Structure formats: C-alpha cells, structure tokens
Amino acid sequence: MKQTIGSIVLIVALMSFQTAPKKQTPTTKPAAAPVNTMQIIMDRGKMVYMQQCLACHQANGGGVPSMNAPLAGAKAVVGKDKAKLITIVLKGMKGVDIEDEPYNNTMAPHPELTDQQISDVLTYVRNNWNNKASAVTVAEVKAVRVKTK
C-alpha cells in the first residue's frame, strides 16, 4: 500500500511538471512610440536654416538692422500668403521695408533647395521665435516653383 501511494504521489508530481504552462512568447511587437511628425519637420527645417539662413537672419531670427530683415515676429512670415515666402526663397529679393524700416541687403535665391527643404525651413521659420503659423507643404512649394519658372 505504501508503495502504491508513493507511486501515485510520484505520478502526480511528474504530471504537474508536464502540464505546467509554458512561458508565452509575445506574438506581436510592442507598440512603437508615436512619431511626432511636426518635430521631425522642425528638426529638418532647423538644419536647413543653420546652413542657409543663419548668417543673415541670425540665430534669434532678428536679422541685422537696416541690412537683413527679421523673421521673428514678422507679419509677412506668419501671414496667410505662403506663396510669397516660397517665391522669396526661390527667387531671392532685393531690399524691403518692414514697418517703415528699410532692409537693403539682397537675399540670394535658393532654387537649389529641394521642395522638401523649402517646406521644412519655412515651416520652421513660421513656428520658431514665438511665431505661430501653419506649416508650408511640399505641394505648396511645388506649385509655386512651377508658376515661377
């Protein structure tokens, strides 16, 4: 009888090892962190700004008095006429008066920039230094580039 009880205990113990749940491996990947598209655009725009615009318009977007127009707080920068800004980047500009102050330096044209780069840098400029305005899209840049050729 002792042998039978011992055998039963041994069989139950062995069965418990065999039926123990196996460690589950996940079949789905963990959720990726959400992508902040606007931050990516701003980062790319900042890179273009640092390479192409910084020398004249300065790190703070304030420009240089009587020489290079400010971008920070400029109504023309945050206004609804994005096509005008795109045209300025593509074709350049010579002299401008902003709030009765003349800025006499010539802004060089930048037709070598891609539509994406222009979209990114103008979105950056329109949303930096307390500027708050809608993004400039690649499609808007393409449309202006076609019209100004």
Secondary structure as GFF3:
##gff-version 3
##sequence-region A 1 149
A	DSSP	alpha_helix	2	19	.	.	.	ID=ss1
A	DSSP	alpha_helix	37	52	.	.	.	ID=ss2
A	DSSP	alpha_helix	54	57	.	.	.	ID=ss3
A	DSSP	alpha_helix	75	78	.	.	.	ID=ss4
A	DSSP	alpha_helix	82	91	.	.	.	ID=ss5
A	DSSP	beta_strand	93	98	.	.	.	ID=ss6
A	DSSP	beta_strand	101	107	.	.	.	ID=ss7
A	DSSP	alpha_helix	115	126	.	.	.	ID=ss8
A	DSSP	alpha_helix	138	147	.	.	.	ID=ss9
###
